[in-house]
Amino acid sequence: MGLLLVVGRSVLWCVNALLPIASALYGTAAILDMLAVLGVSFWLLWLLLLGLRLVTRDAIGGTRAPPAAAGDRTGTMSGTMQRRRVLRGALGLGVGLAGVVFVGARTGFAIAASAAPQLAGDDIPAEPSLIAVGYYLLHLFFFKLIHPINSIAVLVRQPSPTDTTPPLPAVAMAQLGVTIEQLDANGIPAERISAPGASSRRWLLCIHGGGWAVPASNDHRAFVGRLSKAMDATGLLPNYRLIPEHPFPAALDDCVSTYRWLRQQGVPA
């Protein structure tokens, strides 16, 4: 089951990569992702149990040797059963060792991959991390069962920030000690927010909240300014298009375009 879950999870993510974002089965894929992580942990146990079953097959109800019809056949049957028992034991030991080698190799590759430097690329990973999957499932559970939002009309009626006007650079410098510069990131209006002395080689792309319906507020700008100071990085706050005037996935496309604009500027992923 663990193997089937992993294969099914990978196949579904490949299908999602080919489908339009609005039609992809991300909820199903996320559930399979969580189950696959649990299932893969049982591979070694299953292999070890299979090996143990093969070794002790006779003891737990294996086929007994038929009674010998003649004395000269007794030795032959006994030798045959002995050889089968040895072969079953060797097979069980081999299966168990193969499981240990497999899990050890997989763990080694995972550690090496996490320690290796990330290769530069312009695209977004095809499969989210396990933490992102868990976060997505929590949101799915909350907005489907606890606090359902069934339409855009319901969403836009939610309380919105009272302060949504863009601040003047002079006010931002006086109150927050940061500078705000308007940028065009692949046609997407964005704000470059940096604390005094923040590095221009490190960037933080901040996608503000609001359910694709609420614009960026001064609270968001202040938050990015504090992050810029704490992380010694330059912040980029894209002002993506909003619903209902621009239906999904317009806002998400704007965020992806902003990310790719950063990569085009030579910023490490």
N, C-alpha and C positions, 0 to 999 in steps of 0.2 A: 504494500500500500504506500509506503514511503517513496519507493521508486516511481510508482505511478503518479503520485501527487507532484513530485518534482518535475517529471516529464510534462504532466498536464499544465502545471504552472508556467513552465517555460514556453510551451506551445501557445498558451493563451496570451502571454505577453508579446510574443511574436505577432499574433493575430491583431492585438491591440495596436501595435506599432504600424500596421498597414491600414487600419480603419480610421475614419475621421474621429476626432476627439469626442464629438458629441455622441457617437455611436459605439464607442469602445466599452468593453465590459470590465471596467476598472474595479467595481465592487466585487464581482466574482473572482477576478484575478487576485485581489488583495486577500480574500478569504483563503484561496488556494495557497497563497504565499505563506500565510501563517500556519496552515495545516502541513505544508511541505516541510517547514522547519521542525515541526514536532515529529513528523513521520521519518525524517532522515535520521533522527536520533535513535530509532528503533532498528535500523539496518544491522548494526553490529550485534544487537541482542538477538535478532532473528537468525543471523548466520551462526552465532554460537549455539543457539537452541537446536538449529538444524544439525549441526555437527554432533551435539550431545545425543540427539535422537538417533542418528545413524550409529554412533558408538554403542549405545545401550539398547539397540533395537530388539535384541533377543530378550533382554530383561523386562521390557515393557510390553511384551506381547507379540514379538516377532514370530515368524513362521518356524515351527519346529521341524526338525528333520524326520522324515518318515521312517518307520521301523525297518531294519534291514531284513530282507527275505532270506538271505544266506550269509554265512560267516565271511565269505570272501568279499561280500559287498560292504561289510561294515567298515572296513578300513578305508575303502574308496569314498564312501559317503562322509565319513568323519573327516577325511582330508579335505573334501570339497567344502564342507561347512566351515572348517577352520580357515581355509583360504578366503571364503566369502566374508568371514568375520574380520579377518585382517584387512581386506580391501575396504570394508565398510568403516573400520576404524581409521584407516589412512585417509579415506575420503572425508570423514567427519573432521579429522584434524586439519586437512587441507582447507576445508571450507572455513573453519574457525580462524586459521591463520590468514586466509585471504581477507576475511572481514577485518581482522586487526590491521593488516597492511593497508587495506582500502581506507579505513577511518584515519589511520595515522598519516597516510599520504594526503588525504583531503584536508586534515587539520594543518599539516605543514604547508600546503599550498595556500590555505586561507591566511596563515600567519605571514607567509612571504608576500602575498598580495597586499596585505594591509601595511606592511613595512616598506614596500617598494614605492618609488616615486611615481606619482600619477602622470600618465602620458597626456600631453596637450591635445585637446580636441575642441572642435567648434560646435558639437552637438550636445544635446541633453542625454543623460543615460537612459537607455531603453527600459530599464527596470528600477523602480525605487528601492531604497534601503528598507530593511525590516522595520526600523523605527518609523519611517515615513508611512509604511503600510499600516502599522498599528495606530498611528495618529489619524490616518484616513478612516480606518474602521470606527474609531471612537467618534469622529465627526459624523460619519454616516449613521451610527446608532443614535446619536443625540438629535440630529435634525430629521430623522425619520420617525422616531418613537417618542422622545421626550419633548422636543420643541419643534414640531414639524413646520416647515415653510413650504407651502404647496404651489405658490405662484410668485411671479415677480412683483405683482401688486402688493402681496403681503410683505415681501422683503423690503420694498421701498418705503412702506409705512413704519418700519422699525425706527426707533429713535436714532437720530444721526447727530454727530458732533455739532455743537453750536458754533464752533470757530473753524470755518472752512476757507477763510479768505487767505490768499498767499501773503506772507509777511514781506515787508520791505527789507532789503539787505541791510540797511542801516539799523533798523530795529532789531534784526536778528543778531547783528554783531554786538549791539549794546546789551541785549538781554541774555543771549545764549553764548556769546563769544565765538560764534561760528560764521562762516560766509556761505551764502546761498547764491548759486549761479544757474541760470536757465540754460539747458542744453537741448540739442536735437539729436536723439539717439535713434538712428535709422528711421527718422520721421516720427518718432514718439517723443512728445515733450517730457522732459525730465529735469530734475533739480540736482545739481552737484552741491553737496553739503559737506563741509570740512571744518574741523576744529583747528585752532591755531597750531601750526607746526605739524599737522597730520601728514603722514606719508602719502605722496601721490602715486606710489608704485603699488600700494595695497588698496583694494577697493572692496566696498561692501554694497551689494545690491539688495535693497530693502523693498519688498513688495508689501505695501501697507494693507491693512485689513479694511473690511467694509463690504464684503460679499459681492464685489464687482459693481456695487450700486452707489457707494459713498465715496466722495473724493478725498484726497489727502487733506489732513487738517494740520494746524500748527502744532498739535500734540505729536503727530507723526514726525514732523520736521525736528522738533526738539528731541525726540527719542533718537533719531538718526544722528543728530549733533552730539548727543552724549555718547552714543556708540563710537562715533568717529574719534572722540577724545580718548575713550577707554581702550580702543583697539588700535590706535595710531593708524587709521585707515580713512580714506575718502569715501563718503557715502553717496550713493546714487539712488534717488527716489523717483521712479517713473510715474507719471500721471496718465495711467492707462484709461482707455475709453470705458464708459459706464453703461450699464443696463438701465432702463429698457431701450434707450435710443440705439445702443449697439449690443445686439444679442450675443450671448456666449457662442463661440469662444473668442470674441474680438479682444476682450481685455487680456485673456491668457496669451493670445498671439502677440499683443503689445509687450507683455513681460518677456516672452521668449526673444522678441526682436531686440529688446533692450539688453538682454544677456548676451546675445550674439554681437551687438555693437561693442560691448566691453571687450569681448574676445578679439574682435577686429582691431581694437586699439592696443593689443599686445598684453592685456591684463591676464595673468594666470587664472585658470578656472577655479 
